[in-house]
Amino acid sequence: MNVYVIASEGGMCKIGKANDPQKRVRELSTGSPYRLTVAHTFPLESQFRCFEVERAAHERLAEKRMSGEWFNVTADEAADAVRAEIAKLDQSNSVDRRPAFLDKYQMQSVCAVASDLLAVQGSVMAVLSGGSCTAGDVDKISASLFRSAVSIRDAFEGLDCGDDDEL
Protein backbone atom coordinates (compact mmCIF):
# COMPACT_ATOMS: atom_id res chain seq x y z
CA MET A 1 0.00 0.00 0.00
CA ASN A 2 1.19 3.50 -0.82
CA VAL A 3 0.52 7.08 0.16
CA TYR A 4 0.70 9.16 -3.00
CA VAL A 5 0.68 12.76 -4.18
CA ILE A 6 -1.19 13.38 -7.42
CA ALA A 7 -0.51 16.69 -9.15
CA SER A 8 -3.09 18.45 -11.29
CA GLU A 9 -2.38 20.87 -14.12
CA GLY A 10 -5.02 23.00 -12.40
CA GLY A 11 -2.55 23.65 -9.58
CA MET A 12 -3.99 21.41 -6.88
CA CYS A 13 -2.58 18.22 -5.36
CA LYS A 14 -4.30 15.18 -3.92
CA ILE A 15 -2.86 13.18 -1.05
CA GLY A 16 -4.34 9.70 -0.91
CA LYS A 17 -3.60 6.02 -0.50
CA ALA A 18 -3.78 3.12 -2.95
CA ASN A 19 -2.12 -0.14 -3.81
CA ASP A 20 -1.61 1.13 -7.36
CA PRO A 21 -1.32 4.95 -7.57
CA GLN A 22 -1.11 4.86 -11.39
CA LYS A 23 -4.43 3.02 -11.53
CA ARG A 24 -5.88 5.61 -9.14
CA VAL A 25 -4.76 8.41 -11.49
CA ARG A 26 -6.52 6.70 -14.38
CA GLU A 27 -9.71 6.42 -12.30
CA LEU A 28 -9.58 10.08 -11.26
CA SER A 29 -8.67 11.30 -14.74
CA THR A 30 -12.02 10.32 -16.20
CA GLY A 31 -13.77 13.00 -14.14
CA SER A 32 -11.09 15.68 -14.18
CA PRO A 33 -10.80 18.53 -16.67
CA TYR A 34 -7.05 18.67 -15.86
CA ARG A 35 -4.22 16.28 -16.65
CA LEU A 36 -3.27 14.33 -13.51
CA THR A 37 0.08 12.71 -12.73
CA VAL A 38 1.54 10.78 -9.82
CA ALA A 39 4.18 13.17 -8.50
CA HIS A 40 5.34 11.20 -5.44
CA THR A 41 4.78 7.73 -4.03
CA PHE A 42 5.56 6.56 -0.51
CA PRO A 43 5.36 2.77 -0.09
CA LEU A 44 4.53 1.88 3.51
CA GLU A 45 4.52 -1.41 5.37
CA SER A 46 0.79 -1.70 6.01
CA GLN A 47 -2.66 -0.39 5.17
CA PHE A 48 -3.01 0.92 8.71
CA ARG A 49 0.25 2.86 8.38
CA CYS A 50 -1.08 4.47 5.18
CA PHE A 51 -4.25 5.52 7.02
CA GLU A 52 -2.14 7.10 9.77
CA VAL A 53 0.18 9.00 7.42
CA GLU A 54 -2.56 10.14 5.05
CA ARG A 55 -4.73 11.45 7.90
CA ALA A 56 -1.81 13.25 9.54
CA ALA A 57 -0.71 14.86 6.25
CA HIS A 58 -4.29 16.03 5.64
CA GLU A 59 -4.36 17.59 9.11
CA ARG A 60 -0.98 19.25 8.54
CA LEU A 61 -2.28 20.89 5.34
CA ALA A 62 -5.83 21.57 6.60
CA GLU A 63 -5.59 25.33 5.98
CA LYS A 64 -4.76 24.68 2.32
CA ARG A 65 -7.59 22.17 1.74
CA MET A 66 -9.65 22.94 -1.35
CA SER A 67 -12.07 20.01 -1.27
CA GLY A 68 -11.84 16.52 0.22
CA GLU A 69 -8.30 15.27 -0.31
CA TRP A 70 -7.33 18.09 -2.69
CA PHE A 71 -5.01 20.85 -1.47
CA ASN A 72 -3.81 24.16 -2.90
CA VAL A 73 -0.10 23.28 -2.61
CA THR A 74 2.66 22.22 -4.96
CA ALA A 75 3.47 18.54 -5.33
CA ASP A 76 6.71 19.11 -3.42
CA GLU A 77 4.90 20.84 -0.55
CA ALA A 78 2.46 17.92 -0.35
CA ALA A 79 5.34 15.42 -0.44
CA ASP A 80 7.15 17.36 2.30
CA ALA A 81 4.02 17.12 4.48
CA VAL A 82 3.83 13.36 3.91
CA ARG A 83 7.56 12.92 4.66
CA ALA A 84 7.26 15.00 7.83
CA GLU A 85 4.31 12.94 9.06
CA ILE A 86 6.09 9.66 8.29
CA ALA A 87 9.07 10.84 10.35
CA LYS A 88 6.85 12.14 13.16
CA LEU A 89 4.82 8.93 13.33
CA ASP A 90 7.97 6.79 13.13
CA GLN A 91 9.34 8.61 16.15
CA SER A 92 6.11 8.51 18.19
CA ASN A 93 5.29 4.91 17.23
CA SER A 94 8.69 3.54 18.12
CA VAL A 95 7.37 3.19 21.69
CA ASP A 96 3.74 2.19 21.10
CA ARG A 97 2.17 1.26 17.74
CA ARG A 98 -1.37 1.12 19.13
CA PRO A 99 -3.61 3.89 17.78
CA ALA A 100 -5.62 6.05 20.14
CA PHE A 101 -8.73 5.43 18.03
CA LEU A 102 -9.87 4.00 14.73
CA ASP A 103 -10.73 6.57 12.09
CA LYS A 104 -13.83 6.55 9.89
CA TYR A 105 -12.18 4.53 7.11
CA GLN A 106 -10.84 1.90 9.49
CA MET A 107 -14.26 1.53 11.12
CA GLN A 108 -15.82 1.09 7.66
CA SER A 109 -13.26 -1.66 6.95
CA VAL A 110 -14.01 -3.39 10.24
CA CYS A 111 -17.76 -3.19 9.60
CA ALA A 112 -17.35 -4.56 6.07
CA VAL A 113 -15.30 -7.50 7.34
CA ALA A 114 -17.87 -8.20 10.07
CA SER A 115 -20.67 -8.14 7.48
CA ASP A 116 -18.71 -10.55 5.28
CA LEU A 117 -18.20 -12.95 8.16
CA LEU A 118 -21.90 -12.83 9.06
CA ALA A 119 -22.77 -13.64 5.45
CA VAL A 120 -20.35 -16.58 5.48
CA GLN A 121 -21.82 -17.81 8.75
CA GLY A 122 -25.31 -17.64 7.23
CA SER A 123 -24.14 -19.61 4.19
CA VAL A 124 -22.53 -22.28 6.35
CA MET A 125 -25.66 -22.60 8.48
CA ALA A 126 -27.92 -22.85 5.41
CA VAL A 127 -25.79 -25.57 3.86
CA LEU A 128 -25.43 -27.54 7.08
CA SER A 129 -29.10 -27.28 8.04
CA GLY A 130 -30.13 -28.39 4.53
CA GLY A 131 -28.20 -31.61 5.02
CA SER A 132 -26.89 -31.59 1.47
CA CYS A 133 -23.30 -30.50 1.38
CA THR A 134 -21.34 -31.31 -1.77
CA ALA A 135 -17.59 -31.04 -2.27
CA GLY A 136 -18.27 -27.93 -4.36
CA ASP A 137 -20.18 -26.35 -1.45
CA VAL A 138 -17.29 -27.06 0.90
CA ASP A 139 -14.83 -25.53 -1.60
CA LYS A 140 -16.96 -22.37 -1.93
CA ILE A 141 -17.33 -22.00 1.83
CA SER A 142 -13.62 -22.63 2.35
CA ALA A 143 -12.68 -20.02 -0.26
CA SER A 144 -15.10 -17.50 1.27
CA LEU A 145 -13.69 -18.05 4.76
CA PHE A 146 -10.17 -17.67 3.41
CA ARG A 147 -11.06 -14.35 1.73
CA SER A 148 -12.64 -13.11 4.96
CA ALA A 149 -9.58 -14.11 6.97
CA VAL A 150 -7.33 -12.25 4.51
CA SER A 151 -9.59 -9.17 4.80
CA ILE A 152 -9.30 -9.25 8.58
CA ARG A 153 -5.54 -9.65 8.40
CA ASP A 154 -5.23 -6.76 5.93
CA ALA A 155 -7.56 -4.51 7.93
CA PHE A 156 -5.49 -4.93 11.08
CA GLU A 157 -2.01 -5.40 9.63
CA GLY A 158 0.51 -3.48 11.69
CA LEU A 159 -1.92 -2.97 14.56
CA ASP A 160 -0.33 -4.16 17.79
CA CYS A 161 -3.05 -4.91 20.32
CA GLY A 162 -0.59 -5.69 23.11
CA ASP A 163 -0.45 -8.75 25.32
CA ASP A 164 -3.60 -10.73 26.09
CA ASP A 165 -3.30 -9.58 29.71
CA GLU A 166 -3.84 -5.98 28.61
CA LEU A 167 -7.09 -6.67 26.74
C-alpha positions as CSV (number, residue, x, y, z in Angstrom):
1,M,0.0,0.0,0.0
2,N,1.2,3.5,-0.8
3,V,0.5,7.1,0.2
4,Y,0.7,9.2,-3.0
5,V,0.7,12.8,-4.2
6,I,-1.2,13.4,-7.4
7,A,-0.5,16.7,-9.2
8,S,-3.1,18.4,-11.3
9,E,-2.4,20.9,-14.1
10,G,-5.0,23.0,-12.4
11,G,-2.6,23.6,-9.6
12,M,-4.0,21.4,-6.9
13,C,-2.6,18.2,-5.4
14,K,-4.3,15.2,-3.9
15,I,-2.9,13.2,-1.0
16,G,-4.3,9.7,-0.9
17,K,-3.6,6.0,-0.5
18,A,-3.8,3.1,-2.9
19,N,-2.1,-0.1,-3.8
20,D,-1.6,1.1,-7.4
21,P,-1.3,4.9,-7.6
22,Q,-1.1,4.9,-11.4
23,K,-4.4,3.0,-11.5
24,R,-5.9,5.6,-9.1
25,V,-4.8,8.4,-11.5
26,R,-6.5,6.7,-14.4
27,E,-9.7,6.4,-12.3
28,L,-9.6,10.1,-11.3
29,S,-8.7,11.3,-14.7
30,T,-12.0,10.3,-16.2
31,G,-13.8,13.0,-14.1
32,S,-11.1,15.7,-14.2
33,P,-10.8,18.5,-16.7
34,Y,-7.1,18.7,-15.9
35,R,-4.2,16.3,-16.7
36,L,-3.3,14.3,-13.5
37,T,0.1,12.7,-12.7
38,V,1.5,10.8,-9.8
39,A,4.2,13.2,-8.5
40,H,5.3,11.2,-5.4
41,T,4.8,7.7,-4.0
42,F,5.6,6.6,-0.5
43,P,5.4,2.8,-0.1
44,L,4.5,1.9,3.5
45,E,4.5,-1.4,5.4
46,S,0.8,-1.7,6.0
47,Q,-2.7,-0.4,5.2
48,F,-3.0,0.9,8.7
49,R,0.2,2.9,8.4
50,C,-1.1,4.5,5.2
51,F,-4.3,5.5,7.0
52,E,-2.1,7.1,9.8
53,V,0.2,9.0,7.4
54,E,-2.6,10.1,5.0
55,R,-4.7,11.4,7.9
56,A,-1.8,13.2,9.5
57,A,-0.7,14.9,6.3
58,H,-4.3,16.0,5.6
59,E,-4.4,17.6,9.1
60,R,-1.0,19.3,8.5
61,L,-2.3,20.9,5.3
62,A,-5.8,21.6,6.6
63,E,-5.6,25.3,6.0
64,K,-4.8,24.7,2.3
65,R,-7.6,22.2,1.7
66,M,-9.7,22.9,-1.3
67,S,-12.1,20.0,-1.3
68,G,-11.8,16.5,0.2
69,E,-8.3,15.3,-0.3
70,W,-7.3,18.1,-2.7
71,F,-5.0,20.8,-1.5
72,N,-3.8,24.2,-2.9
73,V,-0.1,23.3,-2.6
74,T,2.7,22.2,-5.0
75,A,3.5,18.5,-5.3
76,D,6.7,19.1,-3.4
77,E,4.9,20.8,-0.5
78,A,2.5,17.9,-0.3
79,A,5.3,15.4,-0.4
80,D,7.1,17.4,2.3
81,A,4.0,17.1,4.5
82,V,3.8,13.4,3.9
83,R,7.6,12.9,4.7
84,A,7.3,15.0,7.8
85,E,4.3,12.9,9.1
86,I,6.1,9.7,8.3
87,A,9.1,10.8,10.3
88,K,6.8,12.1,13.2
89,L,4.8,8.9,13.3
90,D,8.0,6.8,13.1
91,Q,9.3,8.6,16.1
92,S,6.1,8.5,18.2
93,N,5.3,4.9,17.2
94,S,8.7,3.5,18.1
95,V,7.4,3.2,21.7
96,D,3.7,2.2,21.1
97,R,2.2,1.3,17.7
98,R,-1.4,1.1,19.1
99,P,-3.6,3.9,17.8
100,A,-5.6,6.0,20.1
101,F,-8.7,5.4,18.0
102,L,-9.9,4.0,14.7
103,D,-10.7,6.6,12.1
104,K,-13.8,6.5,9.9
105,Y,-12.2,4.5,7.1
106,Q,-10.8,1.9,9.5
107,M,-14.3,1.5,11.1
108,Q,-15.8,1.1,7.7
109,S,-13.3,-1.7,6.9
110,V,-14.0,-3.4,10.2
111,C,-17.8,-3.2,9.6
112,A,-17.4,-4.6,6.1
113,V,-15.3,-7.5,7.3
114,A,-17.9,-8.2,10.1
115,S,-20.7,-8.1,7.5
116,D,-18.7,-10.6,5.3
117,L,-18.2,-12.9,8.2
118,L,-21.9,-12.8,9.1
119,A,-22.8,-13.6,5.4
120,V,-20.3,-16.6,5.5
121,Q,-21.8,-17.8,8.8
122,G,-25.3,-17.6,7.2
123,S,-24.1,-19.6,4.2
124,V,-22.5,-22.3,6.4
125,M,-25.7,-22.6,8.5
126,A,-27.9,-22.9,5.4
127,V,-25.8,-25.6,3.9
128,L,-25.4,-27.5,7.1
129,S,-29.1,-27.3,8.0
130,G,-30.1,-28.4,4.5
131,G,-28.2,-31.6,5.0
132,S,-26.9,-31.6,1.5
133,C,-23.3,-30.5,1.4
134,T,-21.3,-31.3,-1.8
135,A,-17.6,-31.0,-2.3
136,G,-18.3,-27.9,-4.4
137,D,-20.2,-26.4,-1.5
138,V,-17.3,-27.1,0.9
139,D,-14.8,-25.5,-1.6
140,K,-17.0,-22.4,-1.9
141,I,-17.3,-22.0,1.8
142,S,-13.6,-22.6,2.4
143,A,-12.7,-20.0,-0.3
144,S,-15.1,-17.5,1.3
145,L,-13.7,-18.1,4.8
146,F,-10.2,-17.7,3.4
147,R,-11.1,-14.3,1.7
148,S,-12.6,-13.1,5.0
149,A,-9.6,-14.1,7.0
150,V,-7.3,-12.2,4.5
151,S,-9.6,-9.2,4.8
152,I,-9.3,-9.2,8.6
153,R,-5.5,-9.7,8.4
154,D,-5.2,-6.8,5.9
155,A,-7.6,-4.5,7.9
156,F,-5.5,-4.9,11.1
157,E,-2.0,-5.4,9.6
158,G,0.5,-3.5,11.7
159,L,-1.9,-3.0,14.6
160,D,-0.3,-4.2,17.8
161,C,-3.1,-4.9,20.3
162,G,-0.6,-5.7,23.1
163,D,-0.4,-8.7,25.3
164,D,-3.6,-10.7,26.1
165,D,-3.3,-9.6,29.7
166,E,-3.8,-6.0,28.6
167,L,-7.1,-6.7,26.7
